[in-house]
Amino acid sequence: MFSRLLRVCVLFGLATGVWAADPFPPLTDADWEELAAGLDVSPPCTVTVDGKTTAAVGQLVRLDALCGSEVSVLWHLVGGQADWWDTSNDGRTVFFAAPTAGEYRFVLAAACVIPNSPAPTLQLVEHVVTVRGPAPGPGPTPTPGPGPGPDPTPTPPKPVLPAGRFGVAQIVYDGVSTMPATDKPMVLAVSNNYSAVAAQCAAGVVGSLKGAIDRVRSANVTLFGSRRDDHLKAWGTGLAQKLADLDKAGKLATSDDWRCLLEEIALGLRTWGAN
């Protein structure tokens, strides 16, 4: 999908023999999802967690990292205490027991060795164990206090981002705001890559929208390795339809349009990732 001006240039090149074929193939649905999500391809090796997702207070839970021998792993329990869990089997097995009810999120970091690659690729896998306790009893009769305290602090309203030229920033913010707060550093880093490619569009060094997509993809692969984050893929798929509609309407015709589009995406990502 290209602007009418770019199509004229391509046809002129074909007619004069400068190009033997269209140098910029049409953008596919996958391309739109890559532009929206910003990450590339599937992970090079499979890493999963096997174990219970529910348990009672004090019940022993076993979790196993299922992966090949070439993968090294490291576990982390978010918000828990070190004496609630331990590892065995060279770190591939976790034993866990919680003294209180709640949701306990384990993060498994796996370093996959890629053939002919200068460095391993990091993958993160989450596994949540919901621990349930006995229902609380009636308890003692409370002693009347001095009265109600101050009103609780109200939840701040969701920010309303500038509409801009394409109205994309708010769509991006609403999509990533459903992600876990622990993903904010990753989202902020991705926003910087969109801003950098937007600056390249402004400088006139990007020759097509396809080229802009490739530059964003390359920058994010440099950050995270050859993996695609499921959270980013989810919001990127929703944004892809908006981008396809803009291109179909001829609104992504110039390098300044590409610059503006990437800056709006970066604004939506940065607003959530930095707060």
N, C-alpha and C positions, 0 to 999 in steps of 0.2 A: 504494500500500500504506500503510495508516494503522492507528493503534491503534483498538481497539474504542471507546474513549471519544471519539476524534475522529470516528469514523463516526457515533456517536449525535448529536454536536453538528451534524454536517452534515445528517443526516436531519431533526433538529429544525428547522434553518434552512429546509430545503426545505418542510417541512410548514407552517410558519408564514408562508411567503412572504418570509422575510428574504433568502434566496438563491434565485436563479432556476436555478442549476446548481451542481454540485460545484465549490467554489473551488479545491480542490487536486487536480489530476488524478493518477491512479495513477503511482507511480514505475516507470520502464521499466528494462530491462537497461542501457541507455545511462546513465541517471541513476546507477545503482549504480557503474558504471565511472568516472563523473565524480567521485563522492564518494571512491572509492578512489584514483584517480589525481590528482585535484585540478586538472587543467588542461583547457583548453577547445578544442574544434573543431580543424580542420585548418589548416595554414599558408596564408596568403593568396596566396603565390606559390611557385613551384617552384624549388628550388636543388639541384643535384646535382653530383657530382664525377666526371669521366670520366678514366680513366687506369689504368695497370697496378697490380696488387696484389702482384706478385712481381718481383724483379730480382736480378741478381748484384752482388757487391761491385764498385763502380766503374762500374756501368752507368748511363747517363743515363736518367732517368725523367721523363716529361712528364705533368702533371696539369692539367686544364682545368675551370674553374668554368662550369657550364652554367646560365645564368639570363638573364633579360631585361635590357635596357639600363637599366631603372629601378632595378636592384639594384646597390648598391655592396658590394664584398667586401674581406676582409682575411684573409690566411693566417697560420697559426702552426704550427711544427713542435715537437711536444712532445718534450723531452729531446734534441734535436739541436743542432748548431752552426750559426751563421748562415752560415758559408762553405761549407756543404754544399748550399745551395739558393738560388735567386733567382727573381724574378718578372718577367713581361713582359706585353704586351698589356693595359696599364692595370691590372695586378695580377690579371688573370683566368687567367693561365697560370703554372704553377710548373715549374721544371726542378730536378731533384734527383739527387744521386749520393752514395751512402754509402760511406765507406772501410772500414767494418766491418759484419759481419753483424748482423742483429737486426730487430726490428719497429719501424717508424717511423710515428707517428700524426700526420697532418696534420689540423688543425681549420680549417675554412673558416667564418668569420663573415660573414653576409650581412645587410645592412640593406635591408628591403623597404619601399618607399614605398606606403602604403595610401591610396587615394582618400578624401578627406574625413576623414582621420585627422590629429590634431595632431602625431603623431610616427611615425617608421618602426618596423617590427617586426623584432626581431633573430631570426635563425635560425642554428643551429650544425649543421654537417655534418662528419662524421668520415670519413677515408679512411686505411686502414692499408696500408703497403707493407712486405712481408716481403722483406728482403734476405738472400740466402744466399751463403755464402762457400765456398771449397774445404775439403775435409775435412782436418783437422790431421794432420801426419805423426807418426811415432813419437816424435820429439824425443830429447833427450839422456837418458841414464839418470840418474834422480834420485839425489842423494846422501842417504844415510840421515840423518834428523834425530834430534833428541833424543827423539822419541816423540810420541804423540798429544797434541794440545792439549786444552783444556777442552771439555766437551760444548757443542754449539750451544744457543743460547737456544731453549727450546721455544716453539712457537706458542701464544699465549694461547687459552684455550678460548672458544667462542662464548658470549656472555652469555645467561643465562636470565632473561627479563623476567617481572615479576609477571603472574599469570593475569588478575587484575582481574575485572570482571563478565562480560566477553564473550570473553576470550582472544584479542583481536585484535592486541595489541602485538607478540607474538612472530611472528605471521604476517606483519605488516608488516616487522619487522626482517629476517626470513629472505628476504623478497622483495627489499628494496632492497640487501641485502648482496651481491647478485650484480652490482650496478651498478659502473661504473668509479669509482675513488676521486675523480676530478676532479668527479664530480657531487655530492659531499658538501655544498658550499655551497648548491647549489640545493635539495637535500633538506632541509637545515636551515631554509632560508627557508620552504619549504612547511609544515614542522612548526609554525612560528610561526603560520601562518594557521589551521591546525586548532585550535591552542590558543586563538587569539583568538575564533573562532566558538564554541568550547566555553564560554568565559566569557560570551558573549552568551546562550547557552542557559541557563546558570546564572542570569543576570539576568532571565530571562523575556521577552526581547525577540524571541525566535525562535518563530514560531507553528506550525511544522510541520517534519518531517524534510526535506521538499522545500525548505523555506526555508533550512535549514542547509546543504544541498547547494549551493544557489544562492549563498549567502554565501561558502562556501569557493571555489567556482568563480570568483566575481567577484574575490576577493582575489588569486588566483593569476594571473588574466589581467592584473591591475594590475602584478604583478611581472614577468611574462614576455611580455606581449603576447598577441595572438591566435594562439598556436601550442600544439601538444600534443606533449610530449616522449615519444619512443618508449619510452625506458626506463621512465618513470613509467607509461605506458599498459600496459606488459607486466605489472608487478606489480599494478597496479590491477585488471586483468582477473581475476587469480587471487583477489584479495580480494573481488571483487564477489559471488561465490557465497556466501561466508561471511556477508556482510551481508544478502543476500537470504534466507538461511536464518533468520537472527535475526529479521528482520521477519515472515517467515511464521509463526514460532513466537510472535509477539506480544511479543517482548522489546524492541522499540523503540517503546514506547507513550507515553512521557512525555518532557518536556524534559530531565529528569534522565537518562533513558536516552540521549538524543542527546548530552548533555554528556559522559557517561562514554565513549560510543563514540568521539567525536572526540578526547578526551584519550588514549585508548588508541592510536589511530592516530598522534597526535602523539608519544607516547612511543616507539613503534617507529621512527618517522622520525628523531627527535632522537637516540636512542641511537646509531644508525649515523652520522648526519651530523656529530655533534660529536666523534667519536673516530677 
